């Protein structure tokens, strides 16, 4: 039996492991993501040795999901707003120093979308979008049964669609991106503005306060849901997908986010387009990136065989 390894780099954690032919996870772990590229490569070297030991060297191919826009022609991340040490770094030669089986690199949200499409909430559809809402907002697009990369590999960055032209400056260089308006840090900012404080708390704590009836906490999510609704409507009008899946850590608070967002999306989108699009929570959780990376590597090596 052949196995396929997946590495999913996030702003906080690096998730890794390997899957079987059907996408079932046989081994998975996670660790904190280092900031410096040198530390990341050192960590990946050690984790790859761990994967080889656990799989008894039966890994046939490896998929890497990295945050940022990945150039298909130059095989590097041109810009990673939430992991700037990746910017313009020549990834493939560095990885090939210790990965001696075929491997492929892609955007992390693209691979999470691919995982959901193949074995998750998008199984059986031909067009879908995954939005992952956490420290940032990632997204991946499936069109006509294929992962959509665009001309150069940069497609799918719905998190950097402008939803509030007068909003905050985004680390991508834009202003008022969906990411700046609905991500976890923004929810904390919304809460502090409502409370007229500068508390150093997490979005999870804001969620807990919302559950206890805190009006400022609930309003923080309501404000984010307004802009999420605008982003959903724009996505629906542009792509007319069968399904939009919402994942990421912030979706743990979906009861305070999704109902308002759906109402706003319905108000702004074409009625016919909205009615033929299913919007729901993703089902693979934080495993989507690992699974998708492994399945993407499997597809690539199968096509190249």
N, C-alpha and C positions, 0 to 999 in steps of 0.2 A: 504493500500500500504506500502511495506517495502522500506526503504532507506538504502544506503550503504555509509559509510563515507570513505574519503581518506585523508591521510596526506602525503605530498611530501616534504621532507627536502632537500634543496639545500644549496650550499655554501654561498649564499647571502640571500635567502628568504625561508620561510616555507609557502607552499601553502596548503590549507585545504578546506574542504567542504563536501557536500554529493550529491549523484546521485540517480536516480531512477533505475528501473530494466533494462532499455534500455541503460543506460550509459549517460543519459542526466543530465547535472549539474543543480541542483536545488538551490544550494547555494555555493558560493565560496568566499574566502578571502585570503589574504596573509599578512605576517608580516616578519620583519627581523629575521634572524636566529641567536640566541645567540651562543656564542662560548663554554661556559662551560656546561657540561652535567646537572648540577643541575639547571641551568637557563632554559635549554631546557625542562626538565621534568616539571618545574613549568609552563612554557608557554603552554606546551601540556595539562596540567591539566585544565588551564583556557580556552583553545580553545575547548577542548572536551565539557566543560560546555556550551560554545557558540553553538556548533553543536547540542547538545541535545535540547537547547531552540528553535533553529531555526527549527529543525525537529520535534518538539513536541514529542521527545523521541521515534521516529519511526525508528531509526537506528538499523538495525538488526545485522550488522557486520561492522568491521573496518579494513582497510588495511593501513599499514605504509610502505612508501618507504624511506629507509635510504641509504646514500652513503657509499660504502665500500663493502667488501666481507663478505657475511652473511653465517654462518655455519648452514646447515640444521639440523645437529645433536645436536650442542650445543646451537642453537638459539641465537647467538650473533654475532655482527660484529667483526671479527678478526682484520681487518685493514681498516681504512678509511683515505686515503691519504689527502683528503680535509676537513675532519672533525675528527681530531685525538682524540677528547675527547670521541668518540664512541668506540675507540679501546678496545676490550675485556670487554666492559661494559655489565653487565647482564641485557639486555633490557626487556625481557619479565616479570620478577617479578616486575620491576619498573613500567611498563605500566599497569600491572594488578592491581596495587594499586588504580587506578582511572578509568580504562576501565572495565566495568562490563558486557560487551557483548563480544561475540567471536571476536578475532582480530588475524591478521596475519602480520608478518614482512617479508620484502624482500628487495633486492637491489632496489634503486630508479630507475635506468635505466631499469632494468628488468620490473618493473611495467609500466614505460612509454612505453616500447616496447609492453607490453600486451595491453595497452590502444589503441595504434595505430593499433595493430593487430585486435582487436575486433570491434572498431568503427571508426578507422581513416584511414590513407593511406594504411594500410596493410589488410584492410577488404577484405576477399575473397581469400587471398593467403594462402599457406600452409607452406612456409618457407620465413622468412624475417629477416632482421637485422635493428635495429635502432641505429644510432649514434647520440648522443647529444653533441654538441660542444659549450661550454661556458667557465666558469672558469676552468673546466676540460673537459675531454671527457668520457662520459658514453656510455654504449652500452648494448643492450639486444638482445637475439637471440630467434626466434621462429623456431622450426624444427618439421615438420610433424604435424603442428597445435598445438604444445604444447610449453610452455615456457621452454627453455633448461637451466637447472641448473648445469649440470655436476655431478660428483661423490659426491661432498661435498657441492655444492651450489655456487661454486666460478667461474663458467663458464661465458663467455660473456664479459670478460674484454679486449675488443679490444683496448680500450684506453691505455692499458699498453702492447700492442704488440710493439716490438722494430722496429722503422722505420729509425732511424739514430744512428747507434752504437757509433758514436763519438759525439752524442748530449749531452744535459744537463742532469744532475742528476734529476731524478723524485722523488717526495715525496713517491712513492711506494717502492723506493729502487733501481729501475732499472735506466737505462740510455738511453736516446734517445727514450722514449716512444712516441707513437702517441700523447698523451696528452701534452707532453712537446713541441711538434713541431707545433701543430695546434690550441691550446686553445687561449682564449682571451689574457692572459698575454704574451704569446709568440708573438702574433701579435704586441703588443705594443713594445716588445723588438726588433722585426724585424725593426719596424719603427725607433726606436731610433738608432739602428746600422746604418741604411741607412742614417739617418740625422746627425749621429755623435753627438747626444745629449743624455741627460738623462731626458727628459721631463716626468713629472708626469701626464699622460693623460690616458684616457680609450680607450678600443678597439672601442667603439662607436665613439669617436672623430677621431680615425684613419680612420674609415669608412666614416665619414663626409668629411674628407680631401680627401679621395680617390674619393668621388663623385665630388669634386671640381677640380679634375685633379692633385692632389699632387702625384708626381711620387714615392716618398719614401713610401707614404701610400699604393699606389697600389702594389708596390714591396713587401711590408710587407705581403699582402694577397697572392701574387703570390708564395712567398717562402713557406708559410703555405700550399698552395694548392698542391705543389709538394709532400709534405709528406702525405697529405691527400690522394692523388692519390695512393701512395705506400700502405697505409693502406687499401684502397678500393680494390686494386688488390689482396692483401693478403687475405682479407675476401672472395672475389669472388672465388679465387683458392681453399681455404680451405673448404668453405661451399656450394658453388654453389647455392646461394639463388635465389628465384624468384625476390625478391625486396630488395633494401637497401634504407632506409629512413634516411634523414639527418635533425636533429632538433637542438634546442638550440639557444641561443642568437646570436652566431657568424653567423648563417645562414641568418641573416638579410642582410649580405653582400655577399649573394650567387653569385651575378653577378660577383664579383671579386675573388671568391673562386672556385665555382663549375666547370666552363668551363675548367680551367687549370687542375683541379683534375681529371676530366673525361678523358681528353686526356692522362694524366699520367697513370691512371688506365687501359685504353684501351691498352696502350703501354706495360704494364707489365703483364696483366692477360692473361690467355688462351683465345684465340679469341672466341671459342665456349661458354665458361662460361660467358664471358663479354656480348656477344650478347643476351643471354637468361636471363640477369639480368637487371631489371629496377632500375635506380638510380634517386631518386627525393626527393624533400623536404617533410618532414613530414607535416601533416595538422592540428594536434591538438595543436601545439604550446606548451606553458607552462602549458596547461591543461592536457597534456597526462599523467603525473605522478599521478595527483589527480584522474582522470578517471580510469586509470589502477589499482590504489590501491583499489578503490571502487569495480571495477569489479572482481578483484582477490579475494577480501573478499567474494563477492557474490558467486563465483565459489566454493571456499573452503567450505563455509557453506552449499551450496547445495549438494556437494559431501558427506559431513559428516552427512547430515540429514537422 
